[in-house]
């Protein structure tokens, strides 16, 4: 089991590299929905940006942008 899987279920993250919506917005949306649906609970740690980027095979900046948007909105 990967380190990322021990933090969150990767099944909650839906990314489509062919979609018009940028990957960081897709990731933000997936994580936001998971929070709102209580699949992620208050205080639950998210994986590091590097670990999640490696697991999802995306740039670290994609993860950073999604995390920063969540923080800016108070999640």
C-alpha contacts under 8 A as a table, 3 or more apart, distances in Angstrom:
res1	aa1	res2	aa2	distance
1	X	5	X	6.44
1	X	6	X	7.36
2	X	5	X	5.31
2	X	6	X	6.79
3	X	6	X	5.33
3	X	7	X	7.00
3	X	47	X	7.77
3	X	51	X	7.50
4	X	7	X	5.32
4	X	8	X	6.41
4	X	10	X	7.87
4	X	47	X	5.59
4	X	51	X	6.46
4	X	52	X	6.26
4	X	55	X	7.17
5	X	8	X	5.27
5	X	9	X	5.52
5	X	10	X	6.42
6	X	9	X	7.62
7	X	44	X	7.75
7	X	45	X	6.37
7	X	46	X	5.95
7	X	47	X	6.02
8	X	40	X	7.56
8	X	46	X	6.88
8	X	47	X	7.65
9	X	12	X	6.03
9	X	13	X	7.91
10	X	13	X	5.41
11	X	14	X	7.25
12	X	30	X	6.36
12	X	31	X	7.33
12	X	34	X	6.63
13	X	27	X	6.48
13	X	30	X	5.29
13	X	31	X	6.89
14	X	26	X	7.08
14	X	27	X	7.03
14	X	30	X	6.28
15	X	23	X	6.51
15	X	26	X	6.01
15	X	27	X	6.63
16	X	19	X	5.49
16	X	23	X	7.32
16	X	26	X	7.89
17	X	23	X	6.78
19	X	22	X	7.40
21	X	25	X	6.58
21	X	26	X	6.67
22	X	25	X	5.41
22	X	26	X	6.43
23	X	26	X	4.97
23	X	27	X	6.11
23	X	62	X	6.52
24	X	27	X	5.09
24	X	28	X	6.01
24	X	62	X	4.75
24	X	63	X	6.36
24	X	65	X	5.99
24	X	66	X	5.02
25	X	28	X	4.96
25	X	29	X	6.01
25	X	66	X	6.43
26	X	29	X	5.07
26	X	30	X	6.19
27	X	30	X	5.09
27	X	31	X	6.15
27	X	63	X	7.48
27	X	66	X	6.12
28	X	31	X	5.27
28	X	32	X	5.93
28	X	66	X	4.66
28	X	67	X	7.00
28	X	69	X	7.08
28	X	70	X	6.76
29	X	32	X	5.05
29	X	33	X	6.04
30	X	33	X	5.25
30	X	34	X	6.21
31	X	34	X	5.00
31	X	35	X	6.22
32	X	35	X	5.10
32	X	36	X	6.19
32	X	70	X	7.24
32	X	75	X	7.71
33	X	36	X	5.04
33	X	37	X	5.95
34	X	37	X	5.14
34	X	38	X	5.93
34	X	39	X	4.84
34	X	40	X	5.55
35	X	38	X	4.96
35	X	39	X	5.94
35	X	40	X	4.86
35	X	41	X	6.49
35	X	75	X	7.81
36	X	39	X	7.70
37	X	40	X	7.68
38	X	41	X	5.55
40	X	44	X	6.46
41	X	44	X	5.45
47	X	51	X	6.28
47	X	52	X	5.93
48	X	51	X	5.26
48	X	52	X	6.18
49	X	52	X	5.34
49	X	53	X	5.96
49	X	60	X	5.95
49	X	63	X	5.64
49	X	64	X	6.26
50	X	53	X	5.11
50	X	54	X	6.13
50	X	60	X	5.82
51	X	54	X	5.19
51	X	55	X	6.17
52	X	55	X	4.98
52	X	56	X	6.02
52	X	60	X	7.96
52	X	63	X	7.23
53	X	56	X	5.26
53	X	57	X	5.59
53	X	58	X	5.04
53	X	59	X	5.75
53	X	60	X	5.14
53	X	62	X	7.66
53	X	63	X	6.36
54	X	57	X	4.98
54	X	58	X	6.71
54	X	59	X	7.97
58	X	62	X	6.70
58	X	63	X	7.93
59	X	62	X	5.36
59	X	63	X	7.13
60	X	63	X	5.26
60	X	64	X	6.22
61	X	64	X	4.87
61	X	65	X	5.95
62	X	65	X	5.36
62	X	66	X	6.38
63	X	66	X	5.18
63	X	67	X	6.11
64	X	67	X	5.17
64	X	68	X	5.98
65	X	68	X	5.13
65	X	69	X	6.21
66	X	69	X	5.22
66	X	70	X	6.38
67	X	70	X	5.12
67	X	71	X	6.23
68	X	71	X	5.03
68	X	72	X	6.04
69	X	72	X	5.03
69	X	73	X	6.32
70	X	73	X	5.26
70	X	74	X	6.33
70	X	75	X	5.22
71	X	74	X	5.01
71	X	75	X	5.50
72	X	75	X	7.68
